[in-house]
Protein backbone atom coordinates (compact mmCIF):
# COMPACT_ATOMS: atom_id res chain seq x y z
CA UNK A 1 0.00 0.00 0.00
CA UNK A 2 3.05 2.28 0.14
CA UNK A 3 2.61 2.77 -3.62
CA UNK A 4 -0.90 4.08 -3.07
CA UNK A 5 0.31 6.32 -0.26
CA UNK A 6 2.99 7.73 -2.55
CA UNK A 7 0.49 8.39 -5.33
CA UNK A 8 -1.99 9.88 -2.88
CA UNK A 9 0.62 12.17 -1.29
CA UNK A 10 1.86 13.39 -4.68
CA UNK A 11 -1.72 13.85 -5.89
CA UNK A 12 -2.37 15.90 -2.74
CA UNK A 13 0.65 18.12 -3.42
CA UNK A 14 -0.07 18.57 -7.11
CA UNK A 15 -3.70 18.98 -6.18
CA UNK A 16 -2.77 21.60 -3.60
CA UNK A 17 -1.43 23.86 -6.31
CA UNK A 18 -4.14 23.03 -8.79
CA UNK A 19 -7.12 22.95 -6.44
CA UNK A 20 -6.20 25.90 -4.24
CA UNK A 21 -5.21 27.84 -7.33
CA UNK A 22 -8.42 27.10 -9.18
CA UNK A 23 -10.44 27.75 -6.04
CA UNK A 24 -8.77 31.12 -5.65
CA UNK A 25 -9.47 31.83 -9.30
CA UNK A 26 -13.02 30.63 -8.73
CA UNK A 27 -13.31 33.17 -5.94
CA UNK A 28 -12.95 35.77 -8.68
CA UNK A 29 -16.27 34.69 -10.19
CA UNK A 30 -18.25 36.79 -7.68
CA UNK A 31 -16.04 39.74 -8.63
CA UNK A 32 -16.25 39.15 -12.38
CA UNK A 33 -20.06 38.82 -12.19
CA UNK A 34 -20.66 41.51 -9.54
CA UNK A 35 -23.45 43.99 -10.25
CA UNK A 36 -21.19 46.99 -9.64
CA UNK A 37 -17.56 45.94 -10.12
CA UNK A 38 -18.06 42.98 -12.44
CA UNK A 39 -18.70 42.55 -16.14
CA UNK A 40 -21.89 42.39 -18.14
CA UNK A 41 -22.80 38.88 -19.39
CA UNK A 42 -21.69 39.89 -22.90
CA UNK A 43 -18.25 40.96 -21.58
CA UNK A 44 -17.97 37.78 -19.54
CA UNK A 45 -18.90 35.96 -22.74
CA UNK A 46 -15.95 37.51 -24.60
CA UNK A 47 -13.67 36.53 -21.71
CA UNK A 48 -14.99 32.97 -21.84
CA UNK A 49 -14.56 32.66 -25.60
CA UNK A 50 -11.03 34.10 -25.70
CA UNK A 51 -9.89 31.72 -22.99
CA UNK A 52 -11.55 28.89 -24.92
CA UNK A 53 -9.41 29.80 -27.94
CA UNK A 54 -6.39 30.01 -25.64
CA UNK A 55 -6.98 26.42 -24.56
CA UNK A 56 -6.60 25.34 -28.20
CA UNK A 57 -3.46 27.42 -28.59
CA UNK A 58 -1.91 25.92 -25.46
CA UNK A 59 -2.12 22.50 -27.10
CA UNK A 60 -0.56 23.80 -30.32
CA UNK A 61 2.26 25.56 -28.47
CA UNK A 62 3.32 22.44 -26.52
CA UNK A 63 2.24 19.77 -29.11
CA UNK A 64 2.52 16.78 -26.75
CA UNK A 65 6.09 17.41 -25.64
CA UNK A 66 5.40 17.16 -21.91
CA UNK A 67 4.21 13.55 -22.14
CA UNK A 68 6.96 12.82 -24.68
CA UNK A 69 9.49 14.10 -22.17
CA UNK A 70 8.21 11.71 -19.50
CA UNK A 71 8.37 8.81 -21.92
CA UNK A 72 11.87 9.35 -23.30
CA UNK A 73 13.39 10.57 -20.04
CA UNK A 74 12.29 7.30 -18.41
CA UNK A 75 13.66 5.26 -21.33
CA UNK A 76 17.10 6.88 -20.99
CA UNK A 77 17.44 7.80 -17.32
CA UNK A 78 21.18 8.42 -17.65
CA UNK A 79 20.61 11.29 -20.09
CA UNK A 80 17.46 12.93 -18.76
CA UNK A 81 19.05 16.39 -18.83
CA UNK A 82 19.95 16.01 -22.51
CA UNK A 83 16.41 14.91 -23.30
CA UNK A 84 15.16 18.00 -21.51
CA UNK A 85 17.56 20.26 -23.44
CA UNK A 86 16.61 18.85 -26.84
CA UNK A 87 12.89 19.20 -26.28
CA UNK A 88 13.19 22.64 -24.67
CA UNK A 89 15.23 23.89 -27.63
CA UNK A 90 12.55 22.70 -29.99
CA UNK A 91 9.77 24.28 -27.90
CA UNK A 92 11.63 27.59 -27.66
CA UNK A 93 11.99 27.87 -31.44
CA UNK A 94 8.36 27.06 -32.20
CA UNK A 95 7.05 29.24 -29.37
CA UNK A 96 8.89 32.29 -30.67
CA UNK A 97 7.50 31.62 -34.14
CA UNK A 98 3.88 31.29 -32.94
CA UNK A 99 4.14 34.35 -30.70
CA UNK A 100 5.39 36.62 -33.49
CA UNK A 101 2.52 35.49 -35.71
CA UNK A 102 -0.11 36.40 -33.13
CA UNK A 103 1.52 39.69 -32.19
CA UNK A 104 1.51 40.93 -35.78
CA UNK A 105 -1.92 39.57 -36.72
CA UNK A 106 -3.76 40.70 -33.56
CA UNK A 107 -5.61 43.63 -35.16
CA UNK A 108 -6.60 41.55 -38.18
CA UNK A 109 -7.96 38.80 -35.92
CA UNK A 110 -9.93 41.32 -33.88
CA UNK A 111 -11.43 42.85 -37.04
CA UNK A 112 -12.75 39.38 -37.85
CA UNK A 113 -13.98 38.35 -34.39
CA UNK A 114 -15.11 41.87 -33.41
CA UNK A 115 -14.33 41.89 -29.69
CA UNK A 116 -14.35 45.65 -29.30
CA UNK A 117 -11.91 48.50 -29.57
CA UNK A 118 -9.44 46.83 -27.18
CA UNK A 119 -9.74 43.37 -28.75
CA UNK A 120 -6.39 43.58 -30.53
CA UNK A 121 -4.67 44.38 -27.25
CA UNK A 122 -6.44 41.43 -25.56
CA UNK A 123 -5.02 39.12 -28.24
CA UNK A 124 -1.50 40.51 -27.79
CA UNK A 125 -1.74 39.93 -24.04
CA UNK A 126 -2.80 36.35 -24.71
CA UNK A 127 0.15 35.89 -27.09
CA UNK A 128 2.61 36.85 -24.34
CA UNK A 129 0.76 34.73 -21.78
CA UNK A 130 1.08 31.71 -24.09
CA UNK A 131 4.77 32.48 -24.60
CA UNK A 132 5.62 32.49 -20.90
CA UNK A 133 3.36 29.54 -20.08
CA UNK A 134 4.99 27.42 -22.79
CA UNK A 135 8.46 28.50 -21.70
CA UNK A 136 7.88 26.98 -18.25
CA UNK A 137 5.85 23.95 -19.38
CA UNK A 138 8.89 21.66 -19.61
CA UNK A 139 10.53 22.96 -16.39
CA UNK A 140 7.29 22.09 -14.58
CA UNK A 141 7.38 18.63 -16.21
CA UNK A 142 11.02 18.31 -15.09
CA UNK A 143 9.96 18.97 -11.50
CA UNK A 144 7.29 16.28 -11.79
CA UNK A 145 9.80 13.82 -13.21
CA UNK A 146 12.15 14.49 -10.29
CA UNK A 147 9.24 14.06 -7.84
CA UNK A 148 9.70 17.63 -6.61
CA UNK A 149 6.02 18.05 -5.94
CA UNK A 150 6.56 20.63 -3.16
CA UNK A 151 8.42 23.05 -5.38
CA UNK A 152 5.97 22.42 -8.22
CA UNK A 153 3.09 23.31 -5.91
CA UNK A 154 4.87 26.34 -4.48
CA UNK A 155 5.66 27.93 -7.85
CA UNK A 156 2.20 27.20 -9.22
CA UNK A 157 0.61 28.78 -6.18
CA UNK A 158 2.81 31.88 -6.41
CA UNK A 159 1.62 32.47 -9.96
CA UNK A 160 -2.01 31.93 -9.08
CA UNK A 161 -1.87 34.15 -6.00
CA UNK A 162 -0.39 36.91 -8.13
CA UNK A 163 -3.09 36.51 -10.78
CA UNK A 164 -5.81 36.70 -8.14
CA UNK A 165 -4.17 39.66 -6.41
CA UNK A 166 -3.89 41.72 -9.61
CA UNK A 167 -7.47 40.86 -10.56
CA UNK A 168 -8.63 42.22 -7.23
CA UNK A 169 -6.33 45.20 -7.50
CA UNK A 170 -7.44 46.28 -10.98
CA UNK A 171 -11.14 45.40 -10.73
CA UNK A 172 -11.93 46.26 -7.11
CA UNK A 173 -9.25 48.36 -5.41
CA UNK A 174 -8.64 50.73 -8.35
CA UNK A 175 -12.35 51.61 -8.84
CA UNK A 176 -12.71 52.22 -5.09
CA UNK A 177 -9.67 54.50 -5.09
CA UNK A 178 -10.97 56.37 -8.13
CA UNK A 179 -14.35 56.94 -6.49
CA UNK A 180 -12.56 58.16 -3.38
CA UNK A 181 -10.93 60.91 -5.44
CA UNK A 182 -7.44 59.39 -5.72
CA UNK A 183 -6.73 60.80 -9.19
CA UNK A 184 -3.22 59.34 -9.43
CA UNK A 185 -4.81 55.96 -10.07
CA UNK A 186 -5.75 57.18 -13.57
CA UNK A 187 -2.18 56.40 -14.63
CA UNK A 188 -2.89 52.64 -14.53
CA UNK A 189 -6.68 52.39 -14.36
CA UNK A 190 -9.23 53.12 -17.07
CA UNK A 191 -12.75 51.68 -16.55
CA UNK A 192 -13.33 51.13 -20.26
CA UNK A 193 -10.45 48.64 -20.40
CA UNK A 194 -12.83 46.22 -18.64
CA UNK A 195 -11.89 42.54 -19.16
CA UNK A 196 -8.45 43.63 -20.39
CA UNK A 197 -7.38 43.78 -16.74
CA UNK A 198 -8.06 40.05 -16.39
CA UNK A 199 -5.60 39.33 -19.21
CA UNK A 200 -3.10 41.84 -17.82
CA UNK A 201 -3.24 40.19 -14.38
CA UNK A 202 -2.68 36.80 -16.01
CA UNK A 203 0.28 38.12 -17.98
CA UNK A 204 2.00 39.61 -14.91
CA UNK A 205 1.54 36.33 -13.04
CA UNK A 206 2.90 34.24 -15.94
CA UNK A 207 5.98 36.45 -16.23
CA UNK A 208 6.81 36.27 -12.52
CA UNK A 209 6.24 32.49 -12.51
CA UNK A 210 8.90 32.24 -15.21
CA UNK A 211 11.35 34.07 -12.95
CA UNK A 212 10.85 31.46 -10.21
CA UNK A 213 11.99 28.72 -12.62
CA UNK A 214 15.03 30.51 -14.02
CA UNK A 215 17.41 27.99 -12.44
CA UNK A 216 15.93 25.19 -14.53
CA UNK A 217 15.50 27.42 -17.57
CA UNK A 218 19.12 28.64 -17.41
CA UNK A 219 21.28 26.19 -15.43
CA UNK A 220 19.72 23.00 -16.77
CA UNK A 221 19.43 24.29 -20.30
CA UNK A 222 21.76 24.71 -23.20
CA UNK A 223 20.90 24.90 -26.87
CA UNK A 224 20.95 21.32 -28.14
CA UNK A 225 19.61 20.26 -31.51
CA UNK A 226 19.85 16.66 -32.68
CA UNK A 227 17.37 15.81 -35.40
CA UNK A 228 18.09 12.08 -35.27
CA UNK A 229 17.04 11.81 -31.64
CA UNK A 230 14.26 14.39 -31.96
CA UNK A 231 12.50 12.46 -34.72
CA UNK A 232 11.29 9.59 -32.51
CA UNK A 233 10.24 12.14 -29.86
CA UNK A 234 8.19 14.02 -32.45
CA UNK A 235 6.75 10.79 -33.82
CA UNK A 236 5.64 9.90 -30.30
CA UNK A 237 4.33 13.38 -29.57
CA UNK A 238 2.51 14.47 -32.71
CA UNK A 239 -0.41 12.06 -32.17
CA UNK A 240 -0.70 13.59 -28.71
CA UNK A 241 -0.96 17.02 -30.36
CA UNK A 242 -3.93 15.94 -32.42
CA UNK A 243 -5.36 14.07 -29.46
CA UNK A 244 -4.99 17.22 -27.36
CA UNK A 245 -6.65 19.37 -30.00
CA UNK A 246 -9.50 16.94 -30.34
CA UNK A 247 -9.79 16.75 -26.55
CA UNK A 248 -9.90 20.54 -26.33
CA UNK A 249 -12.64 20.55 -28.95
CA UNK A 250 -14.59 18.31 -26.59
CA UNK A 251 -14.15 20.66 -23.65
CA UNK A 252 -14.08 24.11 -25.26
CA UNK A 253 -15.82 24.10 -28.63
CA UNK A 254 -19.28 24.30 -27.07
CA UNK A 255 -18.61 27.86 -25.85
CA UNK A 256 -17.49 28.99 -29.29
CA UNK A 257 -20.36 27.28 -31.11
CA UNK A 258 -22.92 28.53 -28.60
CA UNK A 259 -22.10 32.09 -29.65
CA UNK A 260 -22.13 31.31 -33.37
CA UNK A 261 -25.00 28.84 -33.55
CA UNK A 262 -27.57 30.00 -30.99
CA UNK A 263 -30.64 31.44 -32.81
CA UNK A 264 -31.40 35.10 -32.26
CA UNK A 265 -33.72 35.72 -29.29
CA UNK A 266 -33.56 32.03 -28.28
CA UNK A 267 -33.43 33.32 -24.70
CA UNK A 268 -35.47 36.42 -23.92
CA UNK A 269 -33.49 39.67 -23.80
CA UNK A 270 -30.17 37.91 -24.36
CA UNK A 271 -27.62 38.11 -27.16
CA UNK A 272 -25.50 35.08 -27.99
CA UNK A 273 -22.57 36.66 -26.09
CA UNK A 274 -24.85 37.05 -23.07
CA UNK A 275 -25.72 33.37 -23.35
CA UNK A 276 -22.04 32.38 -23.48
CA UNK A 277 -21.32 34.49 -20.40
CA UNK A 278 -24.20 32.94 -18.45
CA UNK A 279 -23.24 29.44 -19.56
CA UNK A 280 -19.56 30.05 -18.74
CA UNK A 281 -20.41 31.27 -15.24
CA UNK A 282 -22.69 28.28 -14.60
CA UNK A 283 -20.15 25.61 -15.53
CA UNK A 284 -17.59 27.26 -13.25
CA UNK A 285 -19.78 26.05 -10.41
CA UNK A 286 -18.42 22.58 -11.12
CA UNK A 287 -14.83 23.64 -10.59
CA UNK A 288 -14.11 21.02 -7.89
CA UNK A 289 -14.53 18.11 -10.31
CA UNK A 290 -12.27 19.76 -12.85
CA UNK A 291 -9.67 20.29 -10.14
CA UNK A 292 -9.83 16.69 -8.99
CA UNK A 293 -9.27 15.39 -12.51
CA UNK A 294 -6.42 17.82 -13.16
CA UNK A 295 -4.67 17.12 -9.86
CA UNK A 296 -4.94 13.38 -10.45
CA UNK A 297 -3.56 13.76 -13.97
CA UNK A 298 -0.48 15.63 -12.74
CA UNK A 299 0.44 12.86 -10.31
CA UNK A 300 -0.87 9.80 -12.15
CA UNK A 301 0.87 10.21 -15.50
CA UNK A 302 4.46 9.82 -14.20
CA UNK A 303 3.16 7.24 -11.69
CA UNK A 304 1.66 5.04 -14.43
CA UNK A 305 4.87 5.15 -16.45
CA UNK A 306 7.03 4.26 -13.44
CA UNK A 307 4.84 1.27 -12.52
CA UNK A 308 4.23 -0.05 -16.04
CA UNK A 309 6.86 -2.81 -15.89
CA UNK A 310 5.65 -4.26 -12.61
CA UNK A 311 3.78 -7.57 -12.76
CA UNK A 312 0.94 -6.19 -10.64
CA UNK A 313 0.53 -3.10 -12.84
CA UNK A 314 -2.90 -4.01 -14.34
CA UNK A 315 -4.37 -4.79 -10.92
CA UNK A 316 -2.80 -1.64 -9.52
CA UNK A 317 -4.25 0.53 -12.30
CA UNK A 318 -7.68 -0.98 -11.71
CA UNK A 319 -7.56 -0.04 -8.03
CA UNK A 320 -6.41 3.48 -8.89
CA UNK A 321 -9.40 3.86 -11.21
CA UNK A 322 -11.85 2.64 -8.56
CA UNK A 323 -10.52 4.94 -5.84
CA UNK A 324 -10.47 7.86 -8.26
CA UNK A 325 -14.14 7.31 -9.11
CA UNK A 326 -15.06 7.04 -5.42
CA UNK A 327 -13.44 10.39 -4.60
CA UNK A 328 -15.02 12.10 -7.62
CA UNK A 329 -18.45 10.58 -6.88
CA UNK A 330 -18.30 12.02 -3.36
CA UNK A 331 -17.46 15.43 -4.82
CA UNK A 332 -20.25 15.13 -7.39
CA UNK A 333 -22.96 14.46 -4.85
CA UNK A 334 -21.54 17.00 -2.39
CA UNK A 335 -21.50 19.88 -4.85
CA UNK A 336 -25.00 19.11 -6.14
CA UNK A 337 -26.40 18.88 -2.60
CA UNK A 338 -24.87 22.23 -1.66
CA UNK A 339 -25.38 24.02 -4.98
CA UNK A 340 -27.90 26.55 -3.54
CA UNK A 341 -25.40 27.52 -0.84
CA UNK A 342 -22.52 27.73 -3.31
CA UNK A 343 -24.65 29.85 -5.63
CA UNK A 344 -25.63 32.21 -2.82
CA UNK A 345 -22.02 32.99 -1.96
CA UNK A 346 -20.29 32.81 -5.35
CA UNK A 347 -22.86 33.76 -7.98
CA UNK A 348 -25.12 36.28 -6.30
CA UNK A 349 -25.94 38.16 -9.50
CA UNK A 350 -29.26 36.66 -10.60
CA UNK A 351 -28.49 37.44 -14.25
CA UNK A 352 -26.20 34.41 -14.24
CA UNK A 353 -28.59 31.91 -12.57
CA UNK A 354 -30.47 30.80 -15.65
CA UNK A 355 -28.12 27.93 -16.52
CA UNK A 356 -27.52 26.51 -13.02
CA UNK A 357 -29.62 23.42 -13.74
CA UNK A 358 -26.77 22.27 -15.99
CA UNK A 359 -24.29 21.85 -13.15
CA UNK A 360 -25.02 18.22 -12.05
CA UNK A 361 -24.74 16.91 -15.60
CA UNK A 362 -21.59 18.92 -16.29
CA UNK A 363 -19.99 17.54 -13.13
CA UNK A 364 -20.78 14.00 -14.24
CA UNK A 365 -19.37 14.72 -17.70
CA UNK A 366 -16.10 15.90 -16.13
CA UNK A 367 -16.02 12.76 -13.99
CA UNK A 368 -16.30 10.69 -17.18
CA UNK A 369 -13.38 12.67 -18.57
CA UNK A 370 -11.34 11.53 -15.56
CA UNK A 371 -12.36 7.92 -16.23
CA UNK A 372 -11.30 8.33 -19.84
CA UNK A 373 -7.90 9.66 -18.75
CA UNK A 374 -7.40 6.54 -16.64
CA UNK A 375 -8.26 4.36 -19.62
CA UNK A 376 -5.83 6.11 -21.98
CA UNK A 377 -2.79 4.74 -20.18
CA UNK A 378 -2.80 1.55 -22.27
CA UNK A 379 -1.93 3.26 -25.56
CA UNK A 380 0.66 5.52 -23.90
CA UNK A 381 2.46 2.50 -22.42
CA UNK A 382 2.29 0.42 -25.60
CA UNK A 383 3.48 3.26 -27.88
CA UNK A 384 0.16 3.17 -29.73
CA UNK A 385 -0.63 6.83 -29.18
CA UNK A 386 -2.28 6.99 -32.60
CA UNK A 387 -5.22 5.21 -30.99
CA UNK A 388 -5.58 8.23 -28.74
CA UNK A 389 -5.72 10.42 -31.82
CA UNK A 390 -8.43 8.29 -33.41
CA UNK A 391 -10.53 8.22 -30.25
CA UNK A 392 -10.09 11.93 -29.61
CA UNK A 393 -11.10 12.78 -33.17
CA UNK A 394 -14.09 10.48 -32.82
CA UNK A 395 -15.03 12.50 -29.74
CA UNK A 396 -14.42 15.77 -31.56
CA UNK A 397 -16.77 14.72 -34.35
CA UNK A 398 -19.41 13.79 -31.76
CA UNK A 399 -18.95 17.18 -30.09
CA UNK A 400 -19.18 19.07 -33.36
CA UNK A 401 -22.24 17.23 -34.63
CA UNK A 402 -24.02 17.25 -31.26
CA UNK A 403 -23.56 20.98 -30.74
CA UNK A 404 -24.32 22.02 -34.31
CA UNK A 405 -27.47 19.94 -34.44
CA UNK A 406 -28.87 20.50 -30.95
CA UNK A 407 -27.83 24.07 -29.95
CA UNK A 408 -30.60 25.60 -32.11
CA UNK A 409 -33.06 23.25 -30.38
CA UNK A 410 -31.85 22.93 -26.78
CA UNK A 411 -29.56 25.93 -26.23
CA UNK A 412 -27.35 25.48 -23.15
CA UNK A 413 -28.51 21.90 -22.61
CA UNK A 414 -27.16 20.85 -26.00
CA UNK A 415 -23.64 21.76 -24.86
CA UNK A 416 -23.82 19.79 -21.62
CA UNK A 417 -25.56 16.70 -22.99
CA UNK A 418 -23.18 16.56 -25.94
CA UNK A 419 -20.19 16.76 -23.59
CA UNK A 420 -21.57 13.96 -21.41
CA UNK A 421 -22.31 11.53 -24.24
CA UNK A 422 -19.04 12.34 -26.00
CA UNK A 423 -16.94 11.40 -22.95
CA UNK A 424 -19.09 8.32 -22.37
CA UNK A 425 -18.62 7.06 -25.93
CA UNK A 426 -14.89 7.83 -25.86
CA UNK A 427 -14.50 5.84 -22.64
CA UNK A 428 -16.38 2.86 -24.09
CA UNK A 429 -14.27 2.84 -27.26
CA UNK A 430 -11.00 3.25 -25.32
CA UNK A 431 -11.86 0.39 -22.96
CA UNK A 432 -12.84 -1.87 -25.89
CA UNK A 433 -9.46 -1.54 -27.59
CA UNK A 434 -7.55 -1.44 -24.31
CA UNK A 435 -8.69 -4.98 -23.52
CA UNK A 436 -6.90 -6.20 -26.65
CA UNK A 437 -3.53 -4.55 -26.10
CA UNK A 438 -3.19 -3.93 -22.34
CA UNK A 439 -5.96 -5.67 -20.36
CA UNK A 440 -6.76 -4.08 -17.01
CA UNK A 441 -9.39 -5.68 -14.71
CA UNK A 442 -11.37 -2.51 -14.00
CA UNK A 443 -14.22 -2.93 -11.46
CA UNK A 444 -16.92 -1.69 -13.79
CA UNK A 445 -19.75 -3.22 -11.78
CA UNK A 446 -18.73 -1.22 -8.71
CA UNK A 447 -18.06 1.96 -10.68
CA UNK A 448 -21.49 1.85 -12.32
CA UNK A 449 -23.16 0.99 -9.00
CA UNK A 450 -21.54 3.86 -7.09
CA UNK A 451 -22.28 6.41 -9.82
CA UNK A 452 -25.84 5.12 -10.19
CA UNK A 453 -26.50 5.50 -6.46
CA UNK A 454 -24.97 8.98 -6.52
CA UNK A 455 -27.17 10.04 -9.44
CA UNK A 456 -30.27 8.66 -7.73
CA UNK A 457 -29.49 10.58 -4.53
CA UNK A 458 -29.01 13.84 -6.46
CA UNK A 459 -32.41 13.41 -8.12
CA UNK A 460 -33.95 12.38 -4.79
CA UNK A 461 -32.68 15.52 -3.05
CA UNK A 462 -33.79 17.73 -5.95
CA UNK A 463 -37.27 16.20 -5.86
CA UNK A 464 -37.75 16.48 -2.10
CA UNK A 465 -37.17 20.20 -1.70
CA UNK A 466 -38.71 21.90 1.33
CA UNK A 467 -39.65 25.52 1.91
CA UNK A 468 -37.23 25.82 4.81
CA UNK A 469 -33.78 26.38 3.29
CA UNK A 470 -32.01 25.35 6.50
CA UNK A 471 -33.86 22.04 6.58
CA UNK A 472 -32.92 21.48 2.93
CA UNK A 473 -29.28 22.11 3.77
CA UNK A 474 -29.13 19.68 6.70
CA UNK A 475 -31.26 17.04 5.00
CA UNK A 476 -29.14 17.14 1.83
CA UNK A 477 -25.87 16.90 3.70
CA UNK A 478 -27.27 14.10 5.88
CA UNK A 479 -28.01 12.10 2.72
CA UNK A 480 -24.55 12.97 1.39
CA UNK A 481 -23.00 11.73 4.64
CA UNK A 482 -24.83 8.42 4.33
CA UNK A 483 -23.52 8.06 0.79
CA UNK A 484 -19.93 8.70 1.91
CA UNK A 485 -20.31 6.28 4.80
CA UNK A 486 -21.67 3.60 2.45
CA UNK A 487 -18.71 3.97 0.07
CA UNK A 488 -16.17 3.85 2.87
CA UNK A 489 -17.73 0.78 4.45
CA UNK A 490 -18.09 -1.02 1.13
CA UNK A 491 -14.44 -0.45 0.25
CA UNK A 492 -13.11 -0.48 3.82
CA UNK A 493 -11.26 2.75 3.19
CA UNK A 494 -9.66 4.52 6.16
CA UNK A 495 -12.06 2.98 8.67
CA UNK A 496 -9.78 0.69 10.67
CA UNK A 497 -12.42 -0.04 13.30
CA UNK A 498 -14.69 -1.51 10.59
CA UNK A 499 -12.08 -3.79 9.09
CA UNK A 500 -9.07 -5.74 10.18
CA UNK A 501 -7.36 -4.77 6.94
CA UNK A 502 -6.10 -1.22 6.77
CA UNK A 503 -6.04 0.30 3.31
PyMOL commands that set and color helices and strands:
alter all, ss='L'
color gray80, all
select helices_A, chain A and resi 2-26+29-32+41-62+65-75+77-113+119-135+137-145+149-179+183-187+191-193+196-212+214-219+227-261+272-307+313-337+339-346+350-352+356-375+377-381+385-410+412-437+444-463+469-491+496-498
alter helices_A, ss='H'
color red, helices_A
deselect
rebuild
show_as cartoon
